[in-house]
Amino acid sequence: MSVNGRFLSIVSILLLALLSSGVQGWDARVVSDGDNLQDIVDAASPGDVIEVKSGTYSGPLQIAVPLTLRGVDSGGGPPVIDGGGKGSVVTILSDSVTFEGFSVRDPGSRSSNAAIKVLSSKNVIRNNIIDGGDINLGVRSGGTEITGNTLDKGSVRVFRGTKIAISGNTILDGDIVLSESYDNLVENNAVTGGGISVVKTADNYIYSNTVDANKGGAGIDARSSSCNRIVGNTVHNCRVGIVVGDSQNRIFMNDFTDNTLDADSRGRDSDDDDDDNDDSLDRIFTNDSADDTLNANARDKGSEDQWESPDEIVYRYAGADYTGHIGNYWGESNLGQDKDGDGIRDTPVQVGDTPAYDRVALMAPSKMYKVPGRVWEDDIPKRAGYDAGISSDVSETSTLSLSSTLATSTVSYRILPLGDSITAALDGSASYRYWLCHALYNGGYTQSPEENVMVGTCYGVTMECHPPLYSDFDSDHEGHGGYRIGEILYGDTGHPAVGDLSDWVLEYKADYVLLHIGTNDLLWKTWSIDPVKDKWYLDQLIDGVEEIIDVLRADNPDVKIFVAKIIPGNQEDPAANEAGHNNVIVFNNRIPTMAAEKSTSRSPVIVVDQWTGFDPSVHTIDGCHPNAAGEKLISGKWYQALKTRLPAPTPTPTPGCSIP
């Protein structure tokens, strides 16, 4: 993209923002009691705001246009949408819908019926009152926010969702249930008479929730799950505080009080053939169990849950600093002795009737132990190429020479390099894109390595647009360091201004796409993905890649998409290294079938095997990011694949760069 193009794009965005802020209040359509709400919604245009006054409106209601539907209390309370006991009361079919301020009641009695059913992505469901019925989020509902709602005898249920935020909701006699879902946030919710279930999930954050009075079940159920962070929650008056088993999570700084049983490590069901090979290896530490009893049991003696911090920690207790592993607090009656005054019991505590011991049990509640915030850095997802210290302020981004972006183009097509930091490259690197631009030039496909053939909202290296090692190439790209598949689709909540793929493609039209994505979903795990047992997780990732293809085709129905079998990586920890290699392999094994099913004659999907021949010990800087040799290897494979689809080259010019 040219500099002038970027400038005009920014100006256009600013003008649209100013116009929108100036006319939003005037353009809102006001609906009064007695109006047919479905007819008004059907007649709306994208971006419309419809304000609905107090009254009762008949459902079911379907929203198939991206708009804001806002309930306004005009004196008779929030407007009511009544489903009349028929089907789901509100069904959201369009992306980018905001639905807020309503009272929703009386869905149909079938399990598939809901108060609010979400079948689309990037929606906001906010500040509603649900009287009997669930908020259900189905497949491809990613990037949706469920916040500030009150549900009475209803639950929030997510199936195969990613990048969903469930925060600040009040749930009475219901649950929050995530199933076959990953990379979601459940935060600051109050659940009474129910619990939070993350069975068969991964990479979710369950943070600072309060769960009370689930007399029939668990406050938190985390069985058959991996890599979840369950942090800072308060669970009391439940039959079981937390259930783990066949799971590998980090569970810390929670408060379990007045539960009949605080921890239940179930492992696999007793009728599983491999019952003696339970994969349960949760890290459970700095939690408080103040019931004056050790409440935990194990249904499977194969459980290997660890009741202490995984690493030694520098902590402050009673005014002094200490270094060591720390465990959990088990109440006043289990204090024992602490002769050296370090806040750790001198003798281990057996964890109920389990075979496990908390060998570093705390003498006081965890709040009495001060731990530097940096200790918890491992509980932020590791992201290839992400540096939290790098500012995204445009004034600090780059002094990159703009000669390449000013170059004109003699070709009619554009190539989009899309992915994470493998695409973006790190500071001090050339990037595979440098070698590819020179290969295209040497092959006669462009008239200059700097010819305007690449597109993307970023340029240079890193997503912050830093200067590359060499500047003589067209450096535009769509590489976003640390991004997972879900963040390409729905954006990163830490960088909301950056947008997501559906925003980026508005800036250009890509004819060829080089997609290398999945490293951050797969590599940074101690959890080894089983292609059978964990098929749901692989299905989620592959569904995400397919959705990326759909977004690209919505921008250009004729786009040619090259999908990589992604490169391997190395890690220092042997277990993590073995798991990471396995995870990339099982993901790569799914790519050819996906490509064959998604490919069309108009928009083919071509597999490019970047895995074979790539050795992280030889071809990377740090076990993950390519060095010059790795960049050339990746570039060469992209180039050979592109040659099968690009228009015929012109006569080869005098080479400006020799590619080994």
GICOR-V722551 format. One record per residue. N is the residue number from 0. RES is the residue in one small letter. PHI is phi as a letter, one per 20 degrees, with the letter a starting at -180 (NA if undefined). Layout:
N_RES_PHI / N_RES_PHI
This chain:
0_m_NA / 1_s_f / 2_v_f / 3_n_f / 4_g_f / 5_r_f / 6_f_f / 7_l_f / 8_s_f / 9_i_f / 10_v_f / 11_s_f / 12_i_f / 13_l_f / 14_l_f / 15_l_f / 16_a_f / 17_l_f / 18_l_f / 19_s_f / 20_s_f / 21_g_e / 22_v_d / 23_q_g / 24_g_f / 25_w_f / 26_d_e / 27_a_f / 28_r_e / 29_v_d / 30_v_d / 31_s_d / 32_d_g / 33_g_o / 34_d_f / 35_n_e / 36_l_f / 37_q_f / 38_d_f / 39_i_f / 40_v_f / 41_d_f / 42_a_e / 43_a_f / 44_s_d / 45_p_g / 46_g_n / 47_d_f / 48_v_d / 49_i_d / 50_e_d / 51_v_d / 52_k_f / 53_s_g / 54_g_q / 55_t_d / 56_y_d / 57_s_e / 58_g_d / 59_p_f / 60_l_c / 61_q_d / 62_i_d / 63_a_d / 64_v_c / 65_p_f / 66_l_b / 67_t_d / 68_l_d / 69_r_d / 70_g_e / 71_v_c / 72_d_f / 73_s_e / 74_g_p / 75_g_d / 76_g_n / 77_p_f / 78_p_f / 79_v_d / 80_i_d / 81_d_d / 82_g_f / 83_g_m / 84_g_m / 85_k_c / 86_g_m / 87_s_f / 88_v_f / 89_v_c / 90_t_c / 91_i_d / 92_l_d / 93_s_e / 94_d_f / 95_s_l / 96_v_d / 97_t_d / 98_f_c / 99_e_b / 100_g_n / 101_f_d / 102_s_d / 103_v_d / 104_r_b / 105_d_m / 106_p_f / 107_g_f / 108_s_e / 109_r_f / 110_s_f / 111_s_f / 112_n_e / 113_a_b / 114_a_f / 115_i_c / 116_k_d / 117_v_d / 118_l_d / 119_s_b / 120_s_d / 121_k_l / 122_n_d / 123_v_c / 124_i_d / 125_r_c / 126_n_l / 127_n_d / 128_i_d / 129_i_d / 130_d_d / 131_g_m / 132_g_q / 133_d_d / 134_i_d / 135_n_d / 136_l_d / 137_g_e / 138_v_g / 139_r_m / 140_s_d / 141_g_g / 142_g_m / 143_t_e / 144_e_d / 145_i_d / 146_t_b / 147_g_m / 148_n_e / 149_t_d / 150_l_d / 151_d_d / 152_k_m / 153_g_b / 154_s_c / 155_v_d / 156_r_c / 157_v_c / 158_f_d / 159_r_l / 160_g_d / 161_t_b / 162_k_l / 163_i_d / 164_a_d / 165_i_d / 166_s_b / 167_g_m / 168_n_e / 169_t_d / 170_i_c / 171_l_d / 172_d_l / 173_g_b / 174_d_c / 175_i_d / 176_v_c / 177_l_d / 178_s_c / 179_e_l / 180_s_c / 181_y_b / 182_d_l / 183_n_c / 184_l_c / 185_v_d / 186_e_b / 187_n_l / 188_n_e / 189_a_d / 190_v_d / 191_t_c / 192_g_m / 193_g_b / 194_g_b / 195_i_d / 196_s_d / 197_v_c / 198_v_f / 199_k_l / 200_t_c / 201_a_b / 202_d_m / 203_n_e / 204_y_d / 205_i_d / 206_y_c / 207_s_l / 208_n_e / 209_t_d / 210_v_c / 211_d_c / 212_a_m / 213_n_e / 214_k_f / 215_g_e / 216_g_a / 217_a_e / 218_g_f / 219_i_c / 220_d_d / 221_a_c / 222_r_f / 223_s_l / 224_s_c / 225_s_b / 226_c_m / 227_n_e / 228_r_d / 229_i_d / 230_v_c / 231_g_m / 232_n_e / 233_t_d / 234_v_c / 235_h_b / 236_n_m / 237_c_d / 238_r_f / 239_v_c / 240_g_f / 241_i_b / 242_v_d / 243_v_c / 244_g_q / 245_d_l / 246_s_b / 247_q_b / 248_n_c / 249_r_d / 250_i_c / 251_f_b / 252_m_m / 253_n_e / 254_d_d / 255_f_d / 256_t_c / 257_d_l / 258_n_e / 259_t_g / 260_l_b / 261_d_f / 262_a_c / 263_d_c / 264_s_e / 265_r_e / 266_g_m / 267_r_f / 268_d_g / 269_s_f / 270_d_e / 271_d_f / 272_d_f / 273_d_d / 274_d_f / 275_d_e / 276_n_d / 277_d_g / 278_d_e / 279_s_f / 280_l_b / 281_d_f / 282_r_d / 283_i_c / 284_f_b / 285_t_l / 286_n_e / 287_d_d / 288_s_c / 289_a_e / 290_d_e / 291_d_m / 292_t_c / 293_l_e / 294_n_d / 295_a_a / 296_n_b / 297_a_c / 298_r_e / 299_d_c / 300_k_f / 301_g_f / 302_s_f / 303_e_c / 304_d_g / 305_q_d / 306_w_e / 307_e_b / 308_s_f / 309_p_f / 310_d_c / 311_e_f / 312_i_c / 313_v_e / 314_y_c / 315_r_d / 316_y_c / 317_a_l / 318_g_n / 319_a_c / 320_d_e / 321_y_c / 322_t_c / 323_g_r / 324_h_f / 325_i_c / 326_g_d / 327_n_c / 328_y_e / 329_w_d / 330_g_o / 331_e_f / 332_s_f / 333_n_d / 334_l_f / 335_g_m / 336_q_d / 337_d_b / 338_k_f / 339_d_e / 340_g_m / 341_d_e / 342_g_n / 343_i_d / 344_r_g / 345_d_f / 346_t_c / 347_p_f / 348_v_d / 349_q_f / 350_v_e / 351_g_l / 352_d_e / 353_t_e / 354_p_f / 355_a_e / 356_y_c / 357_d_e / 358_r_e / 359_v_c / 360_a_f / 361_l_e / 362_m_e / 363_a_b / 364_p_g / 365_s_g / 366_k_f / 367_m_e / 368_y_d / 369_k_e / 370_v_c / 371_p_g / 372_g_g / 373_r_f / 374_v_f / 375_w_e / 376_e_g / 377_d_f / 378_d_e / 379_i_d / 380_p_g / 381_k_f / 382_r_c / 383_a_g / 384_g_n / 385_y_e / 386_d_c / 387_a_f / 388_g_e / 389_i_e / 390_s_f / 391_s_e / 392_d_f / 393_v_g / 394_s_f / 395_e_d / 396_t_f / 397_s_a / 398_t_d / 399_l_g / 400_s_f / 401_l_e / 402_s_f / 403_s_f / 404_t_f / 405_l_e / 406_a_f / 407_t_e / 408_s_c / 409_t_d / 410_v_d / 411_s_e / 412_y_d / 413_r_c / 414_i_d / 415_l_d / 416_p_e / 417_l_c / 418_g_r / 419_d_d / 420_s_f / 421_i_f / 422_t_e / 423_a_f / 424_a_m / 425_l_e / 426_d_g / 427_g_n / 428_s_d / 429_a_e / 430_s_n / 431_y_f / 432_r_f / 433_y_f / 434_w_f / 435_l_f / 436_c_f / 437_h_f / 438_a_f / 439_l_f / 440_y_f / 441_n_f / 442_g_e / 443_g_n / 444_y_e / 445_t_c / 446_q_e / 447_s_a / 448_p_f / 449_e_e / 450_e_f / 451_n_f / 452_v_c / 453_m_e / 454_v_c / 455_g_q / 456_t_e / 457_c_d / 458_y_b / 459_g_m / 460_v_c / 461_t_m / 462_m_f / 463_e_e / 464_c_m / 465_h_e / 466_p_f / 467_p_f / 468_l_f / 469_y_c / 470_s_d / 471_d_e / 472_f_a / 473_d_e / 474_s_e / 475_d_f / 476_h_a / 477_e_c / 478_g_e / 479_h_c / 480_g_g / 481_g_n / 482_y_f / 483_r_e / 484_i_g / 485_g_f / 486_e_f / 487_i_g / 488_l_f / 489_y_c / 490_g_n / 491_d_d / 492_t_f / 493_g_f / 494_h_c / 495_p_f / 496_a_f / 497_v_f / 498_g_n / 499_d_b / 500_l_g / 501_s_f / 502_d_f / 503_w_f / 504_v_f / 505_l_f / 506_e_e / 507_y_a / 508_k_c / 509_a_e / 510_d_e / 511_y_c / 512_v_c / 513_l_d / 514_l_d / 515_h_c / 516_i_b / 517_g_p / 518_t_g / 519_n_f / 520_d_e / 521_l_c / 522_l_f / 523_w_e / 524_k_c / 525_t_e / 526_w_e / 527_s_e / 528_i_f / 529_d_e / 530_p_f / 531_v_e / 532_k_f / 533_d_d / 534_k_g / 535_w_g / 536_y_f / 537_l_f / 538_d_g / 539_q_f / 540_l_f / 541_i_f / 542_d_g / 543_g_f / 544_v_f / 545_e_f / 546_e_f / 547_i_g / 548_i_g / 549_d_f / 550_v_f / 551_l_f / 552_r_f / 553_a_f / 554_d_e / 555_n_b / 556_p_f / 557_d_d / 558_v_f / 559_k_d / 560_i_d / 561_f_d / 562_v_d / 563_a_e / 564_k_f / 565_i_f / 566_i_f / 567_p_f / 568_g_b / 569_n_d / 570_q_c / 571_e_f / 572_d_f / 573_p_g / 574_a_f / 575_a_f / 576_n_f / 577_e_f / 578_a_f / 579_g_f / 580_h_f / 581_n_g / 582_n_f / 583_v_f / 584_i_f / 585_v_f / 586_f_f / 587_n_f / 588_n_f / 589_r_e / 590_i_f / 591_p_g / 592_t_f / 593_m_g / 594_a_f / 595_a_f / 596_e_f / 597_k_e / 598_s_f / 599_t_c / 600_s_f / 601_r_e / 602_s_c / 603_p_f / 604_v_d / 605_i_d / 606_v_e / 607_v_d / 608_d_e / 609_q_e / 610_w_f / 611_t_f / 612_g_n / 613_f_e / 614_d_d / 615_p_g / 616_s_f / 617_v_d / 618_h_d / 619_t_c / 620_i_f / 621_d_c / 622_g_n / 623_c_c / 624_h_e / 625_p_f / 626_n_e / 627_a_g / 628_a_f / 629_g_f / 630_e_f / 631_k_f / 632_l_f / 633_i_f / 634_s_g / 635_g_f / 636_k_f / 637_w_f / 638_y_f / 639_q_f / 640_a_f / 641_l_f / 642_k_g / 643_t_f / 644_r_c / 645_l_f / 646_p_g / 647_a_g / 648_p_f / 649_t_e / 650_p_g / 651_t_f / 652_p_f / 653_t_f / 654_p_g / 655_g_d / 656_c_b / 657_s_e / 658_i_e / 659_p_f
